[in-house]
Amino acid sequence: MSAALFFLSSTGLGALLSLAAEAQGGDAPQFETGGGLLWMLLQTLLVLVFVCALAFVVIRLLPRQAGLGAAGSMLRIVDRLPLDQRRSLYVVKVAGRWLLVGSSEGGVQLISELDPEIAEQEAERVARERPTLGSVGAKARTAFADRFADLMKKKR
């Protein structure tokens, strides 16, 4: 019964019922809101904590259990080159072997086995040359500051 009264009061139907009761000369129904509001807030917080805990378990713990995010894995995807939306080339290191693998909607195919020494050198070179997030942000800030300074000079 209290859930029905809460629904009526929260949707504004309770106000309409009280206006109708006053028009007929009767007493308007009274609704409880004091303790019910605190209990509803507590329930909402408990559900939020439960959902956050469930998300943590799904994101962090389940991939480790399935072996998808294992640190000591024998398999490592070194690089990926997307060819189009559904096709990509992967350089994969598996148990000391370097493989060039193609993937598409038709499946995954081994294209070639790479020379381990040359592949290792190239992987290190690419890792050194790959821009980091900090360097990209610094370049963007510098470019923005230069452009902003130019605009301010033009305005004067």
C-alpha positions as CSV (number, residue, x, y, z in Angstrom):
1,M,0.0,0.0,0.0
2,S,2.8,2.4,0.9
3,A,4.4,1.8,-2.6
4,A,1.2,2.7,-4.2
5,L,1.0,5.9,-2.1
6,F,4.6,6.8,-3.0
7,F,3.9,6.2,-6.7
8,L,0.9,8.5,-6.5
9,S,2.8,11.2,-4.6
10,S,5.9,11.1,-6.8
11,T,4.0,11.3,-10.1
12,G,1.8,14.2,-9.1
13,L,-1.4,12.0,-9.1
14,G,-1.6,12.5,-5.3
15,A,-2.0,16.2,-5.8
16,L,-4.8,15.6,-8.2
17,L,-6.5,13.2,-5.8
18,S,-6.3,15.7,-3.0
19,L,-7.8,18.4,-5.2
20,A,-10.6,16.0,-6.2
21,A,-11.2,15.1,-2.5
22,E,-11.3,18.8,-1.5
23,A,-13.8,19.5,-4.3
24,Q,-16.1,16.8,-3.0
25,G,-15.8,18.1,0.5
26,G,-13.8,15.1,1.9
27,D,-10.4,15.0,3.6
28,A,-7.3,14.7,1.4
29,P,-5.2,11.5,1.9
30,Q,-2.0,12.0,3.7
31,F,1.3,10.6,2.4
32,E,4.4,9.6,4.3
33,T,7.7,11.1,2.9
34,G,10.1,11.5,5.9
35,G,11.6,8.1,6.7
36,G,10.7,6.7,3.3
37,L,13.0,9.1,1.5
38,L,16.0,8.2,3.7
39,W,15.3,4.5,3.2
40,M,15.0,5.0,-0.6
41,L,18.3,6.9,-0.7
42,L,20.0,4.1,1.2
43,Q,18.6,1.5,-1.2
44,T,19.8,3.5,-4.2
45,L,23.3,3.8,-2.7
46,L,23.4,0.0,-2.0
47,V,22.4,-0.8,-5.6
48,L,25.0,1.6,-6.9
49,V,27.7,-0.1,-4.8
50,F,26.6,-3.5,-6.0
51,V,26.7,-2.4,-9.7
52,C,30.2,-0.9,-9.3
53,A,31.4,-4.1,-7.6
54,L,29.9,-6.2,-10.4
55,A,31.5,-4.0,-13.0
56,F,34.9,-4.4,-11.3
57,V,34.6,-8.1,-11.2
58,V,33.6,-8.3,-14.9
59,I,36.3,-5.9,-16.1
60,R,39.2,-6.9,-13.9
61,L,38.9,-10.4,-12.5
62,L,37.1,-12.4,-15.2
63,P,39.6,-11.8,-18.0
64,R,42.4,-13.1,-15.7
65,Q,40.4,-16.2,-14.9
66,A,39.9,-16.8,-18.6
67,G,43.6,-16.3,-19.3
68,L,42.9,-13.2,-21.5
69,G,45.0,-10.7,-19.5
70,A,47.6,-13.0,-18.0
71,A,51.0,-11.2,-17.4
72,G,53.0,-14.4,-18.0
73,S,51.4,-15.2,-21.3
74,M,53.2,-16.9,-24.1
75,L,51.4,-14.8,-26.7
76,R,51.9,-11.1,-27.3
77,I,50.5,-8.9,-30.1
78,V,53.4,-6.7,-31.0
79,D,51.7,-4.5,-33.7
80,R,48.5,-4.2,-35.7
81,L,47.9,-2.6,-39.0
82,P,44.3,-2.2,-40.0
83,L,43.8,-2.6,-43.8
84,D,40.1,-1.8,-43.8
85,Q,37.2,-2.2,-41.3
86,R,37.3,-6.0,-41.3
87,R,40.8,-6.9,-42.2
88,S,44.1,-6.4,-40.3
89,L,47.6,-7.6,-40.2
90,Y,49.2,-8.6,-36.9
91,V,52.7,-9.1,-35.8
92,V,52.5,-11.7,-33.0
93,K,55.3,-13.1,-30.8
94,V,54.5,-16.7,-29.7
95,A,57.0,-18.7,-27.6
96,G,59.9,-16.8,-29.2
97,R,58.6,-17.1,-32.7
98,W,57.6,-13.9,-34.6
99,L,54.6,-14.4,-36.9
100,L,52.8,-12.2,-39.5
101,V,49.2,-13.1,-39.3
102,G,46.2,-11.8,-41.3
103,S,42.7,-11.6,-40.0
104,S,39.4,-11.1,-41.8
105,E,35.8,-12.1,-41.6
106,G,36.9,-15.4,-43.2
107,G,39.3,-16.2,-40.3
108,V,42.9,-15.9,-39.3
109,Q,45.7,-17.1,-41.5
110,L,49.5,-17.3,-41.1
111,I,51.2,-15.2,-43.7
112,S,54.8,-15.6,-42.8
113,E,57.2,-16.4,-40.0
114,L,59.6,-13.4,-39.4
115,D,63.3,-13.5,-38.5
116,P,63.4,-13.1,-34.7
117,E,66.5,-10.8,-34.6
118,I,65.2,-8.4,-37.3
119,A,61.7,-8.4,-35.8
120,E,63.0,-7.7,-32.3
121,Q,65.1,-4.7,-33.7
122,E,62.2,-3.3,-35.6
123,A,59.9,-3.7,-32.6
124,E,62.3,-1.7,-30.4
125,R,62.7,1.0,-33.1
126,V,58.9,1.4,-33.5
127,A,58.5,1.5,-29.7
128,R,61.1,4.3,-29.5
129,E,59.5,6.3,-32.3
130,R,55.9,5.8,-31.3
131,P,54.6,9.1,-29.8
132,T,53.5,8.9,-26.2
133,L,50.4,10.4,-24.9
134,G,52.4,13.1,-22.9
135,S,54.4,14.2,-26.0
136,V,51.2,14.4,-28.1
137,G,49.6,16.5,-25.4
138,A,52.6,18.8,-25.1
139,K,52.7,19.3,-28.9
140,A,48.9,20.1,-28.9
141,R,49.3,22.6,-26.0
142,T,52.2,24.3,-27.9
143,A,50.3,24.5,-31.1
144,F,47.2,25.9,-29.3
145,A,49.3,28.5,-27.4
146,D,51.0,29.6,-30.7
147,R,47.7,29.9,-32.5
148,F,46.1,31.8,-29.6
149,A,49.0,34.2,-29.4
150,D,48.6,34.9,-33.2
151,L,44.9,35.6,-32.7
152,M,45.6,37.9,-29.8
153,K,48.2,39.8,-31.9
154,K,45.7,40.2,-34.8
155,K,43.0,41.5,-32.4
156,R,45.3,44.3,-31.1
